[in-house]
């Protein structure tokens, strides 16, 4: 995505033609992951930030990095589940 703000319009287009979408490099912090809720109200999401460990050590220098997410159409809720073990998505 090269950042959520840079890629959100394309992500919205993907939602109109797909049931399952994987994203990477959204560059959001954990406190910003709720922004995926604004993408499309027909989708649910799971996302993770890669920057929390770095941000806990002080001010971020340079550009943001990392992050992954999965969006799925709410119609698929019956067959989609997230499994988290030791703080990581499996």
C-alpha atoms as one frame of an Amber mdcrd trajectory, in Angstrom:
protein
   0.000   0.000   0.000   2.919   2.375   0.607   0.866   3.675   3.519  -2.843
   3.444   4.260  -3.552   7.003   3.151  -1.808   6.454  -0.189  -3.603   3.181
  -0.909  -7.064   3.558   0.607  -8.755   4.598  -2.659  -7.364   1.526  -4.437
  -8.356  -0.636  -1.469 -11.937   0.619  -1.805 -11.888  -0.373  -5.481 -10.646
  -3.835  -4.545 -13.568  -4.218  -2.144 -16.049  -3.701  -4.962 -14.682  -6.694
  -6.924 -13.319  -9.118  -4.320 -14.421 -11.096  -1.280 -11.002 -11.505   0.343
  -8.164  -8.960   0.290  -4.674  -9.142   1.765  -2.717  -5.931   2.307   0.808
  -5.182   3.403   2.815  -2.063   4.148  -0.138  -0.089   5.511   2.210   1.747
   7.925  -0.458   2.178  10.620   0.163   2.045  14.352  -2.042  -0.155  16.546
  -4.011   2.929  17.605  -4.797   3.662  13.938  -5.924   0.216  12.777  -9.564
   1.247  13.206  -9.115   3.184   9.943  -9.765  -0.089   8.089 -13.393   0.236
   9.284 -13.793   3.186   6.904 -12.859   1.142   3.835 -16.184  -0.591   3.135
 -19.033  -1.367   5.526 -19.521  -4.794   3.900 -16.078  -5.935   5.087 -14.534
  -7.046   8.356 -10.804  -6.960   8.923  -7.913  -8.165  10.990  -4.761  -6.127
  10.947  -1.465  -5.887  12.749   1.096  -3.112  13.054   4.798  -3.708  12.617
   5.815  -0.401  14.174   4.723  -0.796  17.802   8.017  -2.286  18.975   9.998
   0.480  17.275   7.699   3.241  18.530   8.010   1.968  22.109  11.718   2.851
  21.935  11.111   6.514  21.093  10.233   8.818  18.248  10.178   7.191  14.819
  12.933   8.528  12.588  12.517   8.027   8.860   9.446   6.727   7.129   6.908
   4.349   8.666   7.114   0.670   7.742   5.327  -2.651   7.725   1.907  -3.805
   8.705  -0.385  -6.454   7.304  -4.091  -6.863   7.065  -6.793  -9.176   5.837
 -10.227  -7.952   4.820 -13.119 -10.301   4.103 -16.694  -9.748   3.045 -19.062
 -10.071   6.020 -20.999 -12.746   4.104 -18.011 -15.022   4.794 -18.068 -14.626
   8.588 -19.381 -18.167   9.016 -16.257 -19.634   7.407 -13.591 -17.087   8.426
 -11.946 -17.043  11.825  -8.795 -15.479  13.208  -6.499 -17.467  15.434  -4.092
 -15.554  17.633  -1.342 -17.260  19.568   1.286 -15.386  21.552   0.089 -12.103
  20.062   0.529 -13.221  16.458  -1.995 -14.181  13.808  -1.637 -17.794  12.684
